[in-house]
Amino acid sequence: VQRVLTGIKPTGTPHLGNYAGALRPAIEASRRKDVESFYFLADYHALIQTTDPLRVVRSTLEITATWLAAGLDTSHVALYRQSDIPEIPELTWLLTCMTGKGLLNRAHAYKAAVDKNTEAGEDPDAGVTMGLYMYPVLMAADILMFKSNSVPVGRDQIQHIEMARDIATRFNHQYGEHFVLPEAAIDENVATLPGLDGRKMSKSYDNVIPLFAAPAELKKLIFSMVTDSRKPGEPKDTEGSALFQLYQAFADEAQTAAMRQAFADGIAWGDAKQVLFEQIDRSLAPMRERYHALIAEPAKIEACLREGAERARAIATPFLAELRHAVGLRRLD
Ligand code: TYM
């Protein structure tokens, strides 16, 4: 069997990029009979980004409800909260001892922080926590704990998965073949969903479209999207058009081909936005309804996460015992 695993940080309200880039492909993958799936709320990772406890709690509820509303079958998939698995931080330490500092110096997120500080003439590590620095090791523990072969993620996570492979390789070389080497699974069509301003849709760019925005808000956001100055009747480029890419992520092939033609025929931007709005609204409406029903019952969501944690721990507990033994953390008798 294939093991598929992915995580989402509970730092805010889920957006279209999280859905198209992570949830939707992960749910599709989980429907295959020969697949075992592990999907989780990366709440330890969230602490690196926010110090607002209520935000983490609220977001955990919202993202779990989103998984369920999007059709995840929890009788077949372990859906859990990272912090319910105490074996994860313990494995993180074992991996930390196998991780070169130089490897972490090259991590994109850490380097970006250092570059920004350097440009501003500040201490290179100003504001950088050890949490940010260690981020890839914690993520490697998430992945390696469950012997995942396939990790469906957006493009921004590829480096992290390569690092997990590096760390696993070094551990295996030192202590024997305990870990499976994971691979990133990227859906080429939606590898990076653009946001309102054409950059990657991301909370940190403040350009997101919330997945469950009410229709009026959804419409307003879509109409605020940045487009070029081409007039109605002038052919438009699909290449590099955020509007087109968003449409493609929520349309089938025939609809996408029709939109491509409309661009070539010079559809007015306002009309294109209207079509995009209707398409997204239509494809999300049933899920939105389920979501609002679910979010009103936090106790049910909590029970679901508990059950997922039990399943995940049934694997993590014996595997960690094996690893402890392998590195020499053993009883004496
Ligand atoms: P996070 O919470 O930032 O994002 C969750 C997932 O959504 C994808 N994503 C996007 N995909 C397409 N277009 C976008 N605009 C877009 N924005 C976000 C991300 O690539 C990601 O797949 N480090 C991870 C969480 C994590 C994890 C893991 C993932 C922790 N441990 C183990 C996989 C395996 C993160 O910050 O995702």
Residues whose N, C-alpha, C, O or C-beta is under 5 A from the ligand:
A	BS01	TYM	L5 T6 G7 I8 K9 G17 N18 G21 A22 A42 H45 M139 D142 P152 V153 G154 R155 D156 Q157 V190 A191 T192 L193 K200 M201 S202
